[in-house]
Amino acid sequence: MQQPEPTFPHRLTVLGSTGSIGTSTVDVINQLGGRDRFEVMALTGAGNIALLAEQARALGAKLAVTSQDDNYQELREALAGTGIDVASGRSGLREAASMSADWVMAAIAGTPGLEPTLIAAQRGANIALANKECLVSAGDVFIRTVAEGGGTLIPVDSEHSAIFQCLEPANKANVERIVLTASGGPFRTFTREQMAGVTADIARAHPNWSMGLKVSIGSASMFNKALEMIEAKYLFDLRPDQIEVIIHPQSIIHSMVAYTDGSVIAQLGCPDMRTAIAYALTYPSRGEIDVERLDFAKLARLDFEAPDESRFPALRLARTALERGGAQGAVLNAADETAFHAFVEGRIGFLDMADIVETVMDRINDGRSAETIEDVLAADAQARQYADDVIQRMQQAA
């Protein structure tokens, strides 16, 4: 029997189209029909103006936005004569998020992605969520906003997409735990002494995935997995004790759901973010895209091991943030971002990042809430300031 043509969203916006997730999203859009099938309302980027302009022309976007005001004139000139509107800065991102797209890819990295994603959620758009800060820093606010807007939240992280695909809505009450898999990154077998000397160039080389700098280094330190633990709590309404992490070096099983009857349902696939992006775009249907297929006959082995939290303390810090609640997620995230930048700039060592985050979390462990966006931003700002102070003291002592 012939299958009906899948129904996809018609109007799309990609917030962060020039980053790693954004470029993969554009590729998926093109594979599924491009401008012949979709109406692209807005694309946003930062400093890669040539790529942003190329994407906007190819997809016939109505609006192109650079988040950096200094790049406005360059973008305007690059799109002169195309009929594509151009905007920049915070107001431009707000305009892009406000346009009438049915589906919005939220792929702006870091806290700057929070406001435009909330705007899109407020008006009821279906959100494909790749921005971790929306849930790690502002989980209560964001989940409430999505519910009030009436849209659907679809995770794009490969691990959360896997859980989303394996979770049976009718059996939500029978979920025993979810298992987030982690490759272990490039330092899975390193000792702490070996990790102490690594540089940002070494840490960015992920063994399985092609990702941006922040996510790559976050994978090496496992802070990326720590953030995913907090995200999972909000995405799937879980208790901290229901969230487990297991090291799986091959990155073939992307995550699992364990039920109370002993069943474990897993989602498998070759490591390619386009699979999760395509599922988010076509949900609840599935499209056909050109990605590598699993060849089970060639899979020599699938390995698993417990994470070593003495070498990767980020996982312990995530559990602490989950147990403390309130603004601790925002504090962890802000301190992590600040420490990450200091590491990339060569001002601190690889292992210093976790020490900085833990110090800041303990210093702001005062029970403050994160019920409003103002709460979140205040905790974020204070955590960044405290992290900067700690970094300066480290440099002075060195």
C-alpha beads as a LAMMPS data file, in Angstrom:
LAMMPS data file: protein, C-alpha beads

398 atoms
397 bonds

1 atom types
1 bond types

-500.0 500.0 xlo xhi
-500.0 500.0 ylo yhi
-500.0 500.0 zlo zhi

Masses

1 110.0

Atoms # bond

1 1 1 0.000 0.000 0.000
2 1 1 1.327 3.415 -0.942
3 1 1 2.249 5.514 2.057
4 1 1 0.805 9.035 2.302
5 1 1 3.169 11.944 1.736
6 1 1 4.469 13.111 5.144
7 1 1 3.243 16.476 6.343
8 1 1 6.077 18.822 7.215
9 1 1 5.968 22.337 8.672
10 1 1 5.741 24.991 5.972
11 1 1 7.339 28.139 7.406
12 1 1 10.786 27.812 8.994
13 1 1 13.260 29.992 10.888
14 1 1 16.810 28.972 11.794
15 1 1 18.303 30.881 14.710
16 1 1 22.050 30.323 14.385
17 1 1 22.182 29.069 10.799
18 1 1 25.945 29.491 10.313
19 1 1 27.102 27.361 13.244
20 1 1 27.647 23.605 13.281
21 1 1 23.999 22.720 14.022
22 1 1 22.764 25.534 11.783
23 1 1 24.690 24.436 8.706
24 1 1 23.514 20.851 9.244
25 1 1 19.960 22.167 9.528
26 1 1 20.277 24.034 6.244
27 1 1 21.583 20.851 4.627
28 1 1 18.586 18.886 5.924
29 1 1 16.181 21.575 4.681
30 1 1 17.775 21.377 1.237
31 1 1 17.634 17.573 1.208
32 1 1 13.932 17.655 2.059
33 1 1 13.022 20.083 -0.698
34 1 1 14.584 23.436 0.109
35 1 1 12.762 26.546 -1.036
36 1 1 10.427 24.458 -3.211
37 1 1 8.928 22.843 -0.117
38 1 1 9.568 25.317 2.687
39 1 1 9.126 29.035 3.168
40 1 1 12.155 30.232 5.107
41 1 1 11.159 33.217 7.168
42 1 1 14.484 34.125 8.781
43 1 1 18.094 33.017 9.120
44 1 1 20.438 34.423 11.745
45 1 1 24.188 34.246 12.170
46 1 1 27.054 36.172 13.703
47 1 1 30.359 36.875 11.955
48 1 1 30.314 34.576 8.924
49 1 1 28.502 37.030 6.685
50 1 1 29.455 35.366 3.410
51 1 1 27.908 32.060 4.508
52 1 1 24.801 33.728 5.970
53 1 1 24.213 35.634 2.725
54 1 1 24.764 32.478 0.671
55 1 1 22.243 30.550 2.784
56 1 1 19.690 33.359 2.594
57 1 1 19.934 33.556 -1.205
58 1 1 19.793 29.773 -1.677
59 1 1 16.736 29.333 0.561
60 1 1 14.993 32.576 -0.423
61 1 1 14.818 33.761 3.178
62 1 1 12.652 36.772 3.877
63 1 1 15.018 38.112 6.567
64 1 1 18.726 37.663 7.319
65 1 1 20.100 38.811 10.664
66 1 1 23.615 39.174 11.992
67 1 1 23.759 39.296 15.759
68 1 1 26.735 41.668 15.521
69 1 1 25.744 45.253 14.702
70 1 1 29.190 45.933 13.231
71 1 1 28.445 43.425 10.460
72 1 1 25.143 44.993 9.381
73 1 1 26.537 46.972 6.449
74 1 1 28.508 44.000 5.125
75 1 1 25.400 41.816 5.205
76 1 1 23.293 44.521 3.596
77 1 1 25.771 44.851 0.725
78 1 1 26.025 41.074 0.317
79 1 1 22.248 40.834 -0.141
80 1 1 21.719 44.022 -2.139
81 1 1 19.205 43.534 -4.937
82 1 1 17.873 40.206 -3.609
83 1 1 14.789 41.601 -1.879
84 1 1 15.888 39.928 1.375
85 1 1 15.446 42.172 4.408
86 1 1 18.467 42.662 6.657
87 1 1 18.682 43.376 10.397
88 1 1 21.262 43.143 13.164
89 1 1 21.854 42.955 16.894
90 1 1 19.420 42.105 19.642
91 1 1 16.519 43.834 17.887
92 1 1 17.221 41.834 14.734
93 1 1 17.182 38.546 16.626
94 1 1 13.914 39.530 18.263
95 1 1 12.440 40.344 14.865
96 1 1 13.546 36.988 13.444
97 1 1 12.028 35.102 16.377
98 1 1 8.773 37.038 16.059
99 1 1 8.143 36.115 12.423
100 1 1 5.358 33.642 11.712
101 1 1 7.414 30.475 11.355
102 1 1 5.681 27.216 12.302
103 1 1 9.033 25.654 13.205
104 1 1 12.090 27.317 14.724
105 1 1 15.531 25.790 15.065
106 1 1 17.042 27.254 18.253
107 1 1 20.765 26.869 17.580
108 1 1 22.261 30.132 18.849
109 1 1 24.943 29.043 21.280
110 1 1 25.038 30.311 24.832
111 1 1 22.901 32.712 26.808
112 1 1 22.335 35.040 23.779
113 1 1 20.062 32.334 22.368
114 1 1 17.708 32.449 25.349
115 1 1 15.697 35.580 24.545
116 1 1 14.883 34.881 20.863
117 1 1 13.988 31.269 21.659
118 1 1 11.605 32.401 24.399
119 1 1 9.992 34.859 21.971
120 1 1 9.397 32.081 19.447
121 1 1 7.970 29.849 22.184
122 1 1 5.649 32.597 23.425
123 1 1 3.927 32.832 20.055
124 1 1 3.407 29.058 19.869
125 1 1 6.087 27.970 17.405
126 1 1 7.303 24.391 17.466
127 1 1 10.830 24.632 18.857
128 1 1 13.654 22.346 17.722
129 1 1 15.926 22.893 20.691
130 1 1 19.696 22.808 20.265
131 1 1 20.397 25.649 22.692
132 1 1 21.195 24.107 26.063
133 1 1 20.913 27.314 28.079
134 1 1 17.135 27.502 27.587
135 1 1 16.722 24.502 29.878
136 1 1 19.922 24.437 31.927
137 1 1 19.645 28.076 33.006
138 1 1 15.929 28.748 32.630
139 1 1 14.236 25.348 32.634
140 1 1 11.194 26.323 34.702
141 1 1 10.666 29.533 32.729
142 1 1 11.149 27.888 29.349
143 1 1 8.956 24.834 29.928
144 1 1 6.193 27.101 31.248
145 1 1 6.510 29.408 28.235
146 1 1 6.290 26.548 25.740
147 1 1 3.197 25.181 27.493
148 1 1 1.488 28.569 27.582
149 1 1 2.326 29.233 23.928
150 1 1 0.892 25.893 22.831
151 1 1 3.838 24.767 20.712
152 1 1 5.805 21.530 20.791
153 1 1 9.340 21.225 22.143
154 1 1 11.465 18.744 20.198
155 1 1 15.045 18.111 21.372
156 1 1 17.869 18.134 18.839
157 1 1 20.792 16.869 20.942
158 1 1 21.377 13.329 19.696
159 1 1 20.959 11.952 23.224
160 1 1 17.717 13.771 23.976
161 1 1 16.363 13.061 20.509
162 1 1 17.012 9.382 21.203
163 1 1 15.110 9.560 24.503
164 1 1 12.278 11.460 22.793
165 1 1 12.036 8.710 20.179
166 1 1 12.171 5.856 22.727
167 1 1 9.836 7.353 25.312
168 1 1 6.338 5.886 25.072
169 1 1 3.864 8.603 26.153
170 1 1 1.359 6.025 27.386
171 1 1 4.021 4.501 29.629
172 1 1 5.622 7.664 31.022
173 1 1 4.662 6.610 34.548
174 1 1 6.527 3.335 34.013
175 1 1 9.893 4.897 33.181
176 1 1 12.461 3.628 35.657
177 1 1 15.360 5.694 34.353
178 1 1 16.854 7.191 31.220
179 1 1 20.423 6.430 30.197
180 1 1 22.388 9.158 28.424
181 1 1 25.326 7.772 26.497
182 1 1 28.622 9.638 26.276
183 1 1 31.569 8.872 24.023
184 1 1 33.986 9.816 26.783
185 1 1 35.616 12.328 24.449
186 1 1 39.294 12.401 23.477
187 1 1 40.517 11.999 27.077
188 1 1 38.493 8.957 28.072
189 1 1 41.625 6.983 28.943
190 1 1 43.776 9.916 30.133
191 1 1 44.919 10.246 33.714
192 1 1 44.326 13.509 35.547
193 1 1 48.038 14.237 35.200
194 1 1 47.775 13.863 31.410
195 1 1 44.643 16.012 31.245
196 1 1 46.329 18.788 33.218
197 1 1 48.584 19.584 30.274
198 1 1 46.143 19.523 27.354
199 1 1 45.434 22.625 25.269
200 1 1 42.258 23.857 23.605
201 1 1 43.500 22.635 20.206
202 1 1 43.902 19.129 21.591
203 1 1 40.604 19.205 23.489
204 1 1 38.550 20.282 20.484
205 1 1 39.317 17.088 18.512
206 1 1 36.282 14.862 19.182
207 1 1 36.769 11.220 18.128
208 1 1 33.266 10.693 16.657
209 1 1 31.285 13.900 16.136
210 1 1 31.863 17.063 14.112
211 1 1 30.837 19.903 16.431
212 1 1 31.539 23.512 17.310
213 1 1 34.356 24.545 19.648
214 1 1 32.230 24.952 22.794
215 1 1 30.510 21.578 22.445
216 1 1 33.750 19.809 21.481
217 1 1 35.617 21.054 24.537
218 1 1 32.509 20.438 26.654
219 1 1 32.580 16.846 25.465
220 1 1 36.246 16.535 26.392
221 1 1 35.556 17.785 29.938
222 1 1 32.102 16.112 30.041
223 1 1 30.524 19.439 30.941
224 1 1 28.461 18.965 27.819
225 1 1 27.040 15.774 29.335
226 1 1 26.513 17.569 32.630
227 1 1 24.362 20.146 30.867
228 1 1 22.467 17.344 29.118
229 1 1 21.665 15.778 32.491
230 1 1 20.007 19.012 33.600
231 1 1 18.217 19.374 30.265
232 1 1 16.847 15.835 30.582
233 1 1 15.262 16.675 33.921
234 1 1 13.161 19.411 32.305
235 1 1 12.539 17.783 28.944
236 1 1 11.212 14.543 30.399
237 1 1 10.084 15.618 33.892
238 1 1 12.514 13.335 35.711
239 1 1 13.913 13.078 39.208
240 1 1 17.702 13.391 39.521
241 1 1 17.984 9.706 40.488
242 1 1 16.298 8.707 37.198
243 1 1 19.121 10.171 35.091
244 1 1 22.088 7.906 34.402
245 1 1 25.197 8.441 32.252
246 1 1 27.138 5.601 30.647
247 1 1 30.307 5.795 28.550
248 1 1 29.818 4.278 25.097
249 1 1 32.908 5.043 22.988
250 1 1 31.426 4.064 19.607
251 1 1 28.536 6.602 19.809
252 1 1 26.189 4.172 18.027
253 1 1 23.574 3.885 20.779
254 1 1 22.562 7.483 21.324
255 1 1 20.599 6.928 24.538
256 1 1 18.120 4.561 26.160
257 1 1 14.929 4.415 28.204
258 1 1 14.620 1.733 30.887
259 1 1 11.120 0.736 32.018
260 1 1 9.884 -0.810 35.240
261 1 1 9.342 -4.217 33.587
262 1 1 13.049 -4.537 32.822
263 1 1 12.742 -3.530 29.163
264 1 1 15.305 -1.105 27.751
265 1 1 14.560 0.672 24.474
266 1 1 17.489 2.254 22.628
267 1 1 17.870 4.426 19.543
268 1 1 20.835 3.629 17.297
269 1 1 22.429 5.303 14.316
270 1 1 25.699 6.483 12.844
271 1 1 26.975 9.621 14.589
272 1 1 25.502 12.395 12.418
273 1 1 23.531 15.313 13.852
274 1 1 21.455 15.524 10.677
275 1 1 19.468 12.485 11.768
276 1 1 18.224 14.183 14.949
277 1 1 17.665 17.468 13.079
278 1 1 15.619 15.742 10.390
279 1 1 13.490 14.001 13.007
280 1 1 12.833 17.333 14.721
281 1 1 11.870 18.914 11.392
282 1 1 9.595 16.117 10.181
283 1 1 8.101 15.005 13.547
284 1 1 5.815 13.090 13.896
285 1 1 6.628 11.865 10.380
286 1 1 10.054 10.860 9.137
287 1 1 11.764 12.199 6.041
288 1 1 14.383 10.596 3.830
289 1 1 17.865 12.084 4.071
290 1 1 21.292 11.057 2.860
291 1 1 23.252 9.986 5.930
292 1 1 25.410 6.932 6.520
293 1 1 23.418 3.820 7.381
294 1 1 24.387 1.392 10.123
295 1 1 25.940 -1.818 8.857
296 1 1 25.434 -4.248 11.718
297 1 1 27.660 -6.878 10.097
298 1 1 30.577 -4.445 10.353
299 1 1 29.930 -3.457 13.965
300 1 1 32.693 -5.344 15.711
301 1 1 31.617 -4.379 19.222
302 1 1 29.635 -1.988 21.388
303 1 1 31.418 -1.119 24.632
304 1 1 30.101 0.433 27.830
305 1 1 31.751 1.600 31.044
306 1 1 30.823 3.671 34.055
307 1 1 32.080 7.275 33.990
308 1 1 34.938 8.161 36.324
309 1 1 33.723 11.231 38.202
310 1 1 37.115 11.758 39.832
311 1 1 38.547 12.502 36.389
312 1 1 35.327 14.093 35.061
313 1 1 33.789 15.973 38.015
314 1 1 31.332 17.820 35.764
315 1 1 28.875 14.934 36.152
316 1 1 28.985 15.230 39.937
317 1 1 28.445 18.989 39.675
318 1 1 25.391 18.464 37.466
319 1 1 23.925 16.104 40.043
320 1 1 24.601 18.696 42.733
321 1 1 22.824 21.361 40.693
322 1 1 19.833 19.066 40.156
323 1 1 19.573 18.272 43.859
324 1 1 19.916 21.897 44.940
325 1 1 17.513 23.187 42.284
326 1 1 16.570 26.831 41.993
327 1 1 19.149 28.926 40.143
328 1 1 21.985 26.403 40.441
329 1 1 21.629 25.366 36.797
330 1 1 22.050 28.981 35.691
331 1 1 25.052 29.352 38.001
332 1 1 26.702 26.162 36.705
333 1 1 26.158 27.187 33.098
334 1 1 27.441 30.751 33.518
335 1 1 30.529 29.633 35.414
336 1 1 31.185 26.930 32.822
337 1 1 30.950 29.407 29.919
338 1 1 33.292 31.829 31.677
339 1 1 35.812 29.120 32.483
340 1 1 35.592 27.764 28.923
341 1 1 36.561 31.127 27.439
342 1 1 39.452 31.457 29.890
343 1 1 40.697 27.981 28.919
344 1 1 40.482 28.716 25.178
345 1 1 42.406 31.934 25.750
346 1 1 45.128 30.003 27.593
347 1 1 44.552 31.744 30.933
348 1 1 43.704 28.572 32.874
349 1 1 44.305 24.850 32.539
350 1 1 41.872 22.160 31.436
351 1 1 41.266 20.820 34.946
352 1 1 40.784 24.328 36.350
353 1 1 37.410 24.622 34.617
354 1 1 35.638 22.205 36.969
355 1 1 37.306 23.732 40.035
356 1 1 36.066 27.186 39.029
357 1 1 32.518 25.970 38.453
358 1 1 32.381 24.164 41.787
359 1 1 33.737 27.181 43.657
360 1 1 31.125 29.476 42.109
361 1 1 28.283 27.020 42.693
362 1 1 29.181 26.741 46.373
363 1 1 29.476 30.506 46.719
364 1 1 25.985 31.121 45.264
365 1 1 24.323 28.199 47.034
366 1 1 21.796 30.427 48.790
367 1 1 18.501 28.864 47.708
368 1 1 17.605 31.566 45.200
369 1 1 14.830 30.709 42.740
370 1 1 14.794 30.778 38.939
371 1 1 11.058 31.288 38.470
372 1 1 11.403 34.364 36.245
373 1 1 13.788 35.367 33.485
374 1 1 14.967 38.195 35.734
375 1 1 15.965 35.615 38.372
376 1 1 17.898 33.668 35.758
377 1 1 19.740 36.666 34.332
378 1 1 20.672 37.948 37.796
379 1 1 22.129 34.567 38.804
380 1 1 23.901 34.318 35.452
381 1 1 25.526 37.757 35.813
382 1 1 26.651 37.138 39.398
383 1 1 28.092 33.730 38.548
384 1 1 30.096 35.187 35.667
385 1 1 31.489 37.890 37.919
386 1 1 32.445 35.388 40.616
387 1 1 34.033 33.099 38.002
388 1 1 36.073 36.013 36.638
389 1 1 37.245 36.763 40.189
390 1 1 38.316 33.155 40.728
391 1 1 40.165 33.103 37.389
392 1 1 42.016 36.309 38.224
393 1 1 43.103 34.892 41.574
394 1 1 44.332 31.719 39.826
395 1 1 46.373 33.767 37.383
396 1 1 47.875 35.868 40.144
397 1 1 48.836 32.767 42.098
398 1 1 50.419 31.063 39.076

Bonds

1 1 1 2
2 1 2 3
3 1 3 4
4 1 4 5
5 1 5 6
6 1 6 7
7 1 7 8
8 1 8 9
9 1 9 10
10 1 10 11
11 1 11 12
12 1 12 13
13 1 13 14
14 1 14 15
15 1 15 16
16 1 16 17
17 1 17 18
18 1 18 19
19 1 19 20
20 1 20 21
21 1 21 22
22 1 22 23
23 1 23 24
24 1 24 25
25 1 25 26
26 1 26 27
27 1 27 28
28 1 28 29
29 1 29 30
30 1 30 31
31 1 31 32
32 1 32 33
33 1 33 34
34 1 34 35
35 1 35 36
36 1 36 37
37 1 37 38
38 1 38 39
39 1 39 40
40 1 40 41
41 1 41 42
42 1 42 43
43 1 43 44
44 1 44 45
45 1 45 46
46 1 46 47
47 1 47 48
48 1 48 49
49 1 49 50
50 1 50 51
51 1 51 52
52 1 52 53
53 1 53 54
54 1 54 55
55 1 55 56
56 1 56 57
57 1 57 58
58 1 58 59
59 1 59 60
60 1 60 61
61 1 61 62
62 1 62 63
63 1 63 64
64 1 64 65
65 1 65 66
66 1 66 67
67 1 67 68
68 1 68 69
69 1 69 70
70 1 70 71
71 1 71 72
72 1 72 73
73 1 73 74
74 1 74 75
75 1 75 76
76 1 76 77
77 1 77 78
78 1 78 79
79 1 79 80
80 1 80 81
81 1 81 82
82 1 82 83
83 1 83 84
84 1 84 85
85 1 85 86
86 1 86 87
87 1 87 88
88 1 88 89
89 1 89 90
90 1 90 91
91 1 91 92
92 1 92 93
93 1 93 94
94 1 94 95
95 1 95 96
96 1 96 97
97 1 97 98
98 1 98 99
99 1 99 100
100 1 100 101
101 1 101 102
102 1 102 103
103 1 103 104
104 1 104 105
105 1 105 106
106 1 106 107
107 1 107 108
108 1 108 109
109 1 109 110
110 1 110 111
111 1 111 112
112 1 112 113
113 1 113 114
114 1 114 115
115 1 115 116
116 1 116 117
117 1 117 118
118 1 118 119
119 1 119 120
120 1 120 121
121 1 121 122
122 1 122 123
123 1 123 124
124 1 124 125
125 1 125 126
126 1 126 127
127 1 127 128
128 1 128 129
129 1 129 130
130 1 130 131
131 1 131 132
132 1 132 133
133 1 133 134
134 1 134 135
135 1 135 136
136 1 136 137
137 1 137 138
138 1 138 139
139 1 139 140
140 1 140 141
141 1 141 142
142 1 142 143
143 1 143 144
144 1 144 145
145 1 145 146
146 1 146 147
147 1 147 148
148 1 148 149
149 1 149 150
150 1 150 151
151 1 151 152
152 1 152 153
153 1 153 154
154 1 154 155
155 1 155 156
156 1 156 157
157 1 157 158
158 1 158 159
159 1 159 160
160 1 160 161
161 1 161 162
162 1 162 163
163 1 163 164
164 1 164 165
165 1 165 166
166 1 166 167
167 1 167 168
168 1 168 169
169 1 169 170
170 1 170 171
171 1 171 172
172 1 172 173
173 1 173 174
174 1 174 175
175 1 175 176
176 1 176 177
177 1 177 178
178 1 178 179
179 1 179 180
180 1 180 181
181 1 181 182
182 1 182 183
183 1 183 184
184 1 184 185
185 1 185 186
186 1 186 187
187 1 187 188
188 1 188 189
189 1 189 190
190 1 190 191
191 1 191 192
192 1 192 193
193 1 193 194
194 1 194 195
195 1 195 196
196 1 196 197
197 1 197 198
198 1 198 199
199 1 199 200
200 1 200 201
201 1 201 202
202 1 202 203
203 1 203 204
204 1 204 205
205 1 205 206
206 1 206 207
207 1 207 208
208 1 208 209
209 1 209 210
210 1 210 211
211 1 211 212
212 1 212 213
213 1 213 214
214 1 214 215
215 1 215 216
216 1 216 217
217 1 217 218
218 1 218 219
219 1 219 220
220 1 220 221
221 1 221 222
222 1 222 223
223 1 223 224
224 1 224 225
225 1 225 226
226 1 226 227
227 1 227 228
228 1 228 229
229 1 229 230
230 1 230 231
231 1 231 232
232 1 232 233
233 1 233 234
234 1 234 235
235 1 235 236
236 1 236 237
237 1 237 238
238 1 238 239
239 1 239 240
240 1 240 241
241 1 241 242
242 1 242 243
243 1 243 244
244 1 244 245
245 1 245 246
246 1 246 247
247 1 247 248
248 1 248 249
249 1 249 250
250 1 250 251
251 1 251 252
252 1 252 253
253 1 253 254
254 1 254 255
255 1 255 256
256 1 256 257
257 1 257 258
258 1 258 259
259 1 259 260
260 1 260 261
261 1 261 262
262 1 262 263
263 1 263 264
264 1 264 265
265 1 265 266
266 1 266 267
267 1 267 268
268 1 268 269
269 1 269 270
270 1 270 271
271 1 271 272
272 1 272 273
273 1 273 274
274 1 274 275
275 1 275 276
276 1 276 277
277 1 277 278
278 1 278 279
279 1 279 280
280 1 280 281
281 1 281 282
282 1 282 283
283 1 283 284
284 1 284 285
285 1 285 286
286 1 286 287
287 1 287 288
288 1 288 289
289 1 289 290
290 1 290 291
291 1 291 292
292 1 292 293
293 1 293 294
294 1 294 295
295 1 295 296
296 1 296 297
297 1 297 298
298 1 298 299
299 1 299 300
300 1 300 301
301 1 301 302
302 1 302 303
303 1 303 304
304 1 304 305
305 1 305 306
306 1 306 307
307 1 307 308
308 1 308 309
309 1 309 310
310 1 310 311
311 1 311 312
312 1 312 313
313 1 313 314
314 1 314 315
315 1 315 316
316 1 316 317
317 1 317 318
318 1 318 319
319 1 319 320
320 1 320 321
321 1 321 322
322 1 322 323
323 1 323 324
324 1 324 325
325 1 325 326
326 1 326 327
327 1 327 328
328 1 328 329
329 1 329 330
330 1 330 331
331 1 331 332
332 1 332 333
333 1 333 334
334 1 334 335
335 1 335 336
336 1 336 337
337 1 337 338
338 1 338 339
339 1 339 340
340 1 340 341
341 1 341 342
342 1 342 343
343 1 343 344
344 1 344 345
345 1 345 346
346 1 346 347
347 1 347 348
348 1 348 349
349 1 349 350
350 1 350 351
351 1 351 352
352 1 352 353
353 1 353 354
354 1 354 355
355 1 355 356
356 1 356 357
357 1 357 358
358 1 358 359
359 1 359 360
360 1 360 361
361 1 361 362
362 1 362 363
363 1 363 364
364 1 364 365
365 1 365 366
366 1 366 367
367 1 367 368
368 1 368 369
369 1 369 370
370 1 370 371
371 1 371 372
372 1 372 373
373 1 373 374
374 1 374 375
375 1 375 376
376 1 376 377
377 1 377 378
378 1 378 379
379 1 379 380
380 1 380 381
381 1 381 382
382 1 382 383
383 1 383 384
384 1 384 385
385 1 385 386
386 1 386 387
387 1 387 388
388 1 388 389
389 1 389 390
390 1 390 391
391 1 391 392
392 1 392 393
393 1 393 394
394 1 394 395
395 1 395 396
396 1 396 397
397 1 397 398
